[in-house]
């Protein structure tokens, strides 16, 4: 009975994992598209949904475009 366990031929197979560049590129494009969509949704919510609830200083507040324009003019 001990002879059965002593002589076992075991074949060891080595597998090399290769990276597929097309899958890496597709995943990168997918995540970039997801980030663009998320930022677009956030911009929409901040620009259009939040102002509907009112508050703040109303029409007297400077818009983001005004602030950027004034900053650029200050450098010129």
Secondary structure, 3 states (H helix, E strand, C coil): CHHHHHCCCCCCCCCCCCCCHHHHHHHHHHHHHHHHHHHHHHHHHHHHHHHHHCCCCHHHCCCHHHHHHHHHHHHC
